[in-house]
Amino acid sequence: MKPFEKGIYLLPNLMTTAALFAGFYAVIAGMQGNFELGAIAILVAMVLDGLDGRIARMTNTCSSFGAEYDSLSDMISFGLAPALLMFQWVLHDFGKLGWLIAFIYTVAAALRLARFNTQVGVADKRYFQGLPSPAAAGVLAALIWMVEANQLENAALPVTTLVLTLVVGLMMVSNIRFSSFKELNLKDKVPFVTLLIIVLIFVIITLEPPIFLFIIFLGYTLSGPVVTLVTLKKTRALRKQQRGNEENENKPSSSEEEVNTADKTDNNGDKS
């Protein structure tokens, strides 16, 4: 049994608390009908959630308490807050089906976080198993922000929202692998062109943040299934090629066939 930690590290846990506050504010904003502010709050929680872990590693202040606290904060900010915000925004129009979809998303986020916690130190750090809960929340939050900021409401929006909420929820508990980008080392030198591309991306995002953030989150969500399908296709082609090579190896060559034919002819001549 691990000894109880008498104190906690201030800086990383302060960032986690700020992320938790952003998620809590998103719920309050949704209840008051301020959906755009609620969506932005979830996106702010994503930024803060990404900072607390990096700060803990950079300052060598990682702890089991911090890991558990971060997981609980994620459940509020990326599990409960997006589901409640989506329900208050559009899903309530579907009645029982609407809150059922919101509940499925919430349960999926909880299961996703629980699975992640049990696989720490075991799973391949280069990939996430299932869509990460911050990315799932980012898709929904960016959708709300994009629609509210640009007044894009139309007849297809409710059904699209319902389906998207269900899909990203199920993708969180799927076995589809998503890149974690943890192999990227910010301390390494990068080509100057790479820096220009990064700056260009930030400039594009600042032009229309809601639209481009939604495109980025949706692109990341689709990257998992696309890469999985491409990998499966390559694997099947490789197996087919291997089977073909094995068949060619087992198949007698033309010279061997000629020798066998000659032997059969000689045997028939001897018999006659």
Secondary structure as UniProt FT lines:
FT   HELIX           10..31
FT   TURN            32..33
FT   HELIX           35..58
FT   TURN            59..60
FT   HELIX           64..74
FT   HELIX           75..80
FT   HELIX           81..89
FT   HELIX           91..94
FT   HELIX           96..118
FT   TURN            119..122
FT   TURN            125..126
FT   STRAND          127..129
FT   HELIX           133..150
FT   TURN            155..156
FT   HELIX           157..172
FT   STRAND          177..179
FT   TURN            182..183
FT   TURN            186..187
FT   HELIX           192..207
FT   HELIX           209..250
FT   HELIX           254..271
//
